[in-house]
Amino acid sequence: MQIGSAQLHAVIEQDVLSFPLAVMQVGMRHEDLAPHLDWLAPEFYDPAAQAILLSHHSWVVRSPAGTVLVDPCVGNGKHRPALPFYDALDTPWLSRLGALGLAPEDIDFVVCTHLHVDHCGWNTRLENGRWTPTFPNARYIFSRREHDFWSRDLHGGLPPELAFNAGVFGDSVAPVVEAGQAVIVDEPERFTFAGFSLMETPGHTPGHVAAVLDARSDGALFCGDVMHWPAQICFPDSRSTSSYDDDLAIRSRRKVLDLCADRGWLLATAHFRGPHACRVERRADGGYMPVW
């Protein structure tokens, strides 16, 4: 994909994971999806199982301003017993990055929209028994609010409702900070780098941010987990079991959809299956639809 002078590539870690609709979406019924099944199924939704189908991938953006990696997935060999589908993975993610002609040394910036297990794992890899930064020349960008919230895991642990993310800060964030490669951003919306800016989009997590590539005549918004699958474009007010604060998450989702619809930006997602990105169109009734 091309945005201005930048090339965008999705780097897939896991192509499809299945999650029950009733588990992920509060109050969204299979019947509600009927008008959209012609495009939701079979890529994004399994009607027989009533299950949401998700991809897990990162984005690489190459431009004259630098090479930026957004949301480096789960990583290999991470101990995640609370989430078996992420536990001790062994995927060819690094080889897929290499297929784009990129070595870890070529990455200039790494952006983590938030610090959940599946968005910061490849920040580090195991070398000689230690977790070390995967991208030795990169600056890793975290929002201060997000960093400080999850750093509690090093000081007494996380409360039970957040235990699924236990260990993530210790093996995927702290080593980057200790190596002096972290840029911890206090005011995200005043921070710019390599043609990007940040936008505060809290709700899924307290300090969630989106990354915005604005090429003047075009742009792309890397939304992280502001939404997980394309039905949330059509049902932006639907509640999610994965949100830290659902009211904030809904406001952030509408903010992102408004910007993409009004400015024509590409919505580059972290979990939509191929083609992983879309444009957003306003419907006559004021709602939204994805345009592939």
N, C-alpha and C positions, 0 to 999 in steps of 0.2 A: 504494500500500500504506500502511496506517496502523499505527503502533506507538505506543500511548499517544496523546500529543498531537502526534506527529511524522508528517509525510508523507514517504514514500520514493518516489523516482523514479529509474529507470535512464536514463542519457543515453548512447545508443549512438554509438560511433564507427565500428566495422566490425561488421556484423551476422553475418557468417559467414566464418571462415577455416578451411581444412581442413589437418589434420596427420596423417600416417600413424600408425596405432596403434603399429606396431613402432618408430617413431622416438621417440615420446613416452613410452611405457610399457614398462619392462623386464620381460619375462616374461609380460605379459598377452597372452593369445591371443584371437583372434576366437572360438574355441570357448567360452572362459570366459564370454563375453558372451551366449551363446545364451539363457539363462533370462531375460535382461533386455531382449531386443531389442524386445519388445512396447511398451516405453516409451522405450528409448534411441533407437530409429530411428523416423522419420528426422530428428528434431530435433537430437539430440546425436551421432549416429553414422551413418555411411554404410556399411552392410554390404558393398555391392558393392566399394567402394574400400578397405574396412577402414580408414576414416579417422575421426578425431575431429573434430567440428565445434564451433568455439568462437566466441563473441561477444567483443567488446572494448567495454566500457562502463564508465562511472563511475556513482557513486551520488550523488544530492543528497538531503539530509535537511533538511527545513524544520520548525522547531519554535519555540515562544516563546523558547527559549534561544539561537537563532541558526540560520544556514544553513550547513550543513557539506557539503563536497564530498569524496568519498572516491575516490582513485585516478584522477587525470586523464589516463589513456590515453596515446596516442603523441604527439599534437600534429601540427600542420601544418608542412610545410617542413623537418622535421628530417632531417639527413644521416645515414642509417643504411645504408650500403652492405653491411654484413654480413647484413642482414635485409631483403631486397627488399620483403617484404610490409609493412614499416614505413617504407620509404625515401621521403622527400619526399611525404608524404601531403597530400591536399587534400580534407578531408572537411567536411561541414556541422555538425560537433560543436557549435560555438558557437551556430549557429542553432537547434539542437535544445535547447540550454540556454535560449536565448531563448524558445522555444516554451512553456517552463514559466513564463514571465513573469519570468525572471531575467536580469539583466545581470551581467557579470563583477564589477562594483562591489558587487553584492548578496551575494557570498560572504564569510562571516565567517571560516571555517576551511577549510583544505585539509589532508587527511590522506593521506600516501603510505604505504601499508602496507610498501612497499619501493621501492628505487630502480632497478628495471629499466626498460628503454626504454618499455614499454607501461603504466607505472603513474605516470609523473611528467611526461610530455611536455607536457601543456597547462599545466603550472606557468608556462611562459613562452610568449611569442609574439614574432615579429620585428616591431620597430618602428624605422624609420629605420636599418635595418642592424644593430640590436642586439637581443639577446634580453632582454626585460624581463618582469617578473611580469604574468601575464594578469589576476590578481585583485588589484587595487591596495589593497584594504582588508582583505585576508585575512591571517591568521597561518597560515603553512605549518608543519605538524608533521612532524618526522622523528625517528626514534630515533637516538641518538648512535652506537650501534654500526653502524647502517646507513650513516649519513652518513660516518663516519670510514673505513669499509671502502671505499666507492666514491670517496671524495675522492682516493684514490691515482691516479685517472685524470688528475689535474692535476699530479702529481708523478712523472713517469717512466712513466706508463701502466699498463695492466692486463696481467696475465699472459695468455698465448695463450688459455687456456680461458675467459677472461672478456672476450675482445676483442669479442664481439658487443655489449657494452654500452659500448663506447668512445665518448666524446663526450657521453654522456648527462649526466654530472655537470656538465660544462662549460657546456652550453647550457640545462639544465633545472633545475639545483639551485643552482649557484654564483651565478647572477644574483639568485636569491631571497635567498640569504644576504647578498650585497653590498648589497641594498636594505634590509636590516634587518628583513625580514618572516619570517625563519625562527625557529621554536621548536625547538631541538634538545634532545631529552628524554633525560636520563641514566638515569632510572628509570621506564620506561614504565608499570609497573603501579601507580605512585603518582600518575600524571598524569591529571587530569580536565579536561573542557572541554565546554560546551554540552550537558550531559546524557550525554556520552560518557566512556568510559575506554579505555585501551589494554591489550592483553594480549600478552605476548611469545609469538611463535609461530615461532621460528627453524627453519631447515632449508632452505627454498627459497632463502633468502639468510641471511647471518649475523645480521642484525638485524631480520628480518621481524617486524611486529606486526600484530595484528588490532585493529579498532576495534569497541567494544561500546557499543550504545545500550541502556541498561537502564531500562525504563519501569515497573519494579516488577511490574506485573501481566503484562507482556509485554516482549519485547526483540528485538534484532536483532544479529547478529554478522557484521561485514563482514570476510570471511576473506582477501581478497587472493588470493594464489596458494598458500594452504595446500592447495587442491585446484583443478584446472582444469576438470574435467567430472564429471558426476554418477555415473559408474561408480566413481569413487574413494570415494564414500560406501559402496558395496557391497563394494569391495575396498580398504579403507583402508591395508593394508600393502603395496600394490603400489608398486614403485619407479619413479621418474620420471627421465628423462634431464635434466630441467631443475633438479634439486635440487643445491644446493651441498653439503649434508650430508643424505643420504637417511635415515639413522637418526633424526636430529633432525626431519626433515620428517614422518616417519611418526608420531613421538610428538606433534608439534604437531597433525597431522590428527586423531588419536584424541582429543586434548584438546578440540579444537573440536567434534567430533561428540558426545562425551560431554556437553559443556555444552549443546549445542542439544537433544539428546535428553532430558536430565534436566530442563532448565528450560523446554522448549518454545519456545526462541528461534527466530526466523527466521534461516536461513542465507542471507545476502546475498552472492552470489559476484561475482567480477570477470569470469568467462569462460563461465559457463553461458549457453546461449541461452535465449530466452524460456520461462518467465516470470522467469528470472534469479535467482530465490530459491525456497527451499523450506523446509519443516520436516523434521526428522529423527526417524525412528521406530526403536526397537530391535526387531529380529526375535527370534523365540523362541530362535534358536540363538546369540544374543548379538551378532549383526551389526547392520548399520544399513540402512535404506532411506529414500530421499527420499519426501516426501509433498508433492504439488503442490497 
